Amino acid sequence: MKRAIITGITGQDGSYLTELLLAKGYEVHGIIRRSSTFNTGRIEHLYQDPHDPEQRLVLHYGDLTDSSRLVTLIEKVRPDEVYHLAAQSHVRVSFDEPEFTGNTTGLGTARLLEAIRMVGIDTRYYQASSSEMFGATPPPQSEVTPFYPRSPYGAAKLYGYWMARNYREAHGLFAVNGILFNHESPRRGETFVTRKIARAAARIAQGKEEFVYLGNLDAVRDWGYAPEYVEGMWRMLQADQGDDYVLATGTATTVRQWVQYCFEHVGADWERHVRFDEGYLRPTEVDSLIGDSSKAEKTLGWTAQTMPEQLAHIMVDAELAETRIGEP
């Protein structure tokens, strides 16, 4: 039975990846931060009693700022695969907390890679890189496009990207960088713009809210469906050798178009309900991110199946179902 460690297991991608690996027969170990409240909602449906002899999902307390704990966990679990998804991943927040973002998203990657090297296990490592590393570089962006990050988050992710490549080239680690463009789902955090808009459209349609406040409506993004992207992560670690791959739909969608997709799906006029708030603007904007995933298609056989408009409808429908829970 293969054994995997997932950092960031309680996040959107971590929950979908856990489902995928369990379905493939893996034993999955997740690293979570200690908190006075439970933050495992996205994986609650996967919970297994620790006393169950057939248990294949195990959670461990740990933190990317604690090197010794990472070494201990790698030594204890001795995973066949490590999926490093954990990060301070909100781009706008990274401007407010640049040091914390660098310490967790950037240096946290170095600590994990060094833990693997120190323990000396033969494992395959996945680094969750980001399209935000491209920043101001014009689209389309591929594995050979120059990087130009425009946020502390993008800069921290770029550090992690190069550390993964360094450990691959200097220490022979099977390490891959998955440069994933924006991927969303009903499990996306409520402060991320796609989920925020989908939720607002559903609640406005049901008379529970009147307005939603947004920043730059002209930003262009390449939005795909998260469950498909975690399948791509897994495929990267099954390849013959470690490499770097872009995953994307290759389609351009503005925030304004996403708003239209969501509000039209519930029969509402978005212009009556959307308000501008400059507080949501970034100090440096990333105008356009559109990925070229032809390498992943050729090498891994991976292509995005769900396009942005369909994805927006999936997310709005999930919000409508959620808001109906408990209603007479």
C-alpha positions, 0 to 999 in steps of 0.5 A: 500500500502506498503512503502519502503525506499531504500538507494543507490537507484541510484546504480545498485541494487537500480535501479533493486530493485526499479523496482521490488517493483514498480511492486509489488505495493509499494510506494518507497522512495529513499535517494540520496546525493545532487550533482551539477549534476544529478546522477539518470541515472539508475532510470531515466526511473522510474521517476514520476512527483512529481505533479502526484497524482499517484506518487509512487517513491519519492526521498529525499536528505540525507546522511549516515553521517547525523544522524538527517536527517536520523531520519527526513526521517524515521519519515516522511516516516514511511516505512514498509521496509528499504533496506540499500544498500548505501555504498562506495562499491569499494574494491580497492578504500577502501584502498585509502579512509579507513576512508571515507569507514568506516564512510559511509559503517560502521558507516552509518549503525549504524546511520540508525539503530539507527534512526529506533530505535529512531523513534520507528516504526515497520519496516523490515530492510535489511542490504546489507552485502558482501562476502568480509567479508569472505576475506581469509577464504577458500571456499565454504562460507556460513552463518556459515563460519568464517569471515576474511575481507581483505580490509577496505571495508570488515571490514566496511561491517562486522561492519554493519553486526554485528550492524544489528544482534545486533539491531535484538537481543537487540532491537527486530528489524526485521533485515536481513543480505543479504550476497550477493556474486558478482552480476553484470549487464549492470548497474554495474559501469564502474570501476568494473572489470566485466563491465570494461572487457565487455565494453572493449571487445565490444569497441575493437571488434568495433575498438574503443579501443586496450587495457584493463589494468587489475590486478590479473587475477587469483582471483576467484569469484562467479558472478551472475545476479543482478536482481535475487539477488534483488528478494532475498533481497525482499524475505528475508523481507517477511520471518516469522523472521529476519535471515541471508542469503547467495545468490550466484551461487555456481560456481567458475570463475577466472577473466581470464575466465571472460575475455575469456567469453567476448572476445570470444563472440565478436570473439576477441583474449583476449591475444592480448588486455589485459595488466597487471597494478600492480596499480589494485592489492590490498595490500591484495588479496582475492583469492577465494569467492564461495558461498553456498546459500542452506539455501536461497534455502530451506527457501526462495525458491531462486536459481540463474538462470543465470550463469557467462558465460551467464551473461558475454554475457548479459553484452557484448551484452548490451555494443555492443548495447550502442556503436551503439547508434548514429552511422549511 
